[in-house]
Amino acid sequence: MAIVITQWGLDSYLDLKHSQAFTPEEYKGTIRPDVLLLHDFPGNAKFENDRFWSPATDRSGTIAHGFKMKWHQVGPGRVQLRLPVALVRDAYLCEA
């Protein structure tokens, strides 16, 4: 599966990087490798862990083809980072 970084995804990444929401080590050692797992979706056990991967929802319920990747206790602020992903033939990374 191809991974497509949308403009929203790129802008979000740049904003988070600029605000130092995560460290370079967290990005290189955890976040990026986890995102690259989408190439082989659903072939990794991480996609069975609902603390890492779950359906995306809004006020009206579950969003069709929408999912979110989640990381906990990230960066110096120990924040939760969520990356929306739309799976429509390819994986589209949206605004985190």
C-alpha positions as CSV (number, residue, x, y, z in Angstrom):
1,M,0.0,0.0,0.0
2,A,1.3,3.5,-0.8
3,I,1.5,6.1,1.9
4,V,0.3,9.5,0.8
5,I,1.2,12.6,2.9
6,T,-1.5,15.1,2.4
7,Q,-0.9,18.8,2.6
8,W,-2.8,18.7,6.0
9,G,-0.4,16.0,7.2
10,L,2.7,17.9,6.1
11,D,1.5,21.1,7.6
12,S,0.6,19.4,10.9
13,Y,4.0,17.6,11.0
14,L,5.9,20.9,10.5
15,D,3.8,22.6,13.2
16,L,4.4,19.8,15.6
17,K,8.1,19.7,14.8
18,H,8.4,23.5,15.2
19,S,6.6,23.4,18.6
20,Q,8.9,20.5,19.7
21,A,5.9,18.3,20.4
22,F,8.1,15.3,19.9
23,T,11.9,14.8,20.0
24,P,13.9,13.9,16.9
25,E,14.7,10.5,18.5
26,E,11.0,9.8,19.0
27,Y,10.3,10.7,15.4
28,K,13.1,8.6,13.9
29,G,12.8,5.7,16.4
30,T,9.0,5.4,16.9
31,I,6.7,7.6,14.9
32,R,8.2,7.2,11.4
33,P,8.8,3.4,11.7
34,D,5.2,3.0,12.9
35,V,3.8,5.0,10.0
36,L,5.9,2.9,7.6
37,L,4.1,-0.2,8.9
38,L,1.1,1.1,6.7
39,H,3.0,-0.3,3.7
40,D,2.1,-3.8,4.8
41,F,-1.3,-3.0,6.4
42,P,-2.7,-5.1,8.1
43,G,0.3,-7.4,8.3
44,N,1.6,-6.2,11.7
45,A,0.3,-7.1,15.1
46,K,0.4,-3.4,16.1
47,F,-2.7,-2.9,14.1
48,E,-4.5,-5.2,16.4
49,N,-3.7,-3.0,19.5
50,D,-6.5,-0.5,20.1
51,R,-4.1,1.7,22.1
52,F,-2.2,2.2,18.8
53,W,-4.7,1.8,16.0
54,S,-8.5,2.3,16.1
55,P,-11.4,3.5,14.0
56,A,-11.8,7.2,13.6
57,T,-15.0,8.7,15.0
58,D,-16.9,11.9,15.0
59,R,-20.2,13.1,16.7
60,S,-22.2,10.9,14.4
61,G,-20.2,7.7,14.9
62,T,-17.5,5.8,13.0
63,I,-16.0,7.5,9.9
64,A,-15.9,5.2,6.9
65,H,-12.4,4.2,5.9
66,G,-11.0,6.4,8.8
67,F,-8.6,5.3,11.4
68,K,-6.1,6.8,13.8
69,M,-2.6,5.9,14.9
70,K,-1.9,6.9,18.5
71,W,1.2,7.5,20.5
72,H,1.2,8.2,24.3
73,Q,3.5,10.2,26.5
74,V,5.3,11.8,23.5
75,G,7.8,14.7,23.8
76,P,8.8,16.8,26.7
77,G,5.2,17.7,27.4
78,R,4.3,13.9,27.5
79,V,1.3,14.5,25.2
80,Q,-0.8,12.1,23.2
81,L,-0.3,12.3,19.5
82,R,-3.0,11.0,17.1
83,L,-2.5,10.7,13.4
84,P,-5.7,10.3,11.3
85,V,-5.4,7.9,8.4
86,A,-7.8,7.4,5.5
87,L,-7.5,4.0,3.9
88,V,-8.9,4.3,0.4
89,R,-6.7,1.9,-1.7
90,D,-3.7,3.8,-0.3
91,A,-3.1,5.3,3.2
92,Y,-3.6,9.0,3.3
93,L,-2.0,10.8,6.3
94,C,-4.2,13.6,7.6
95,E,-3.8,16.4,10.2
96,A,-2.3,15.2,13.5
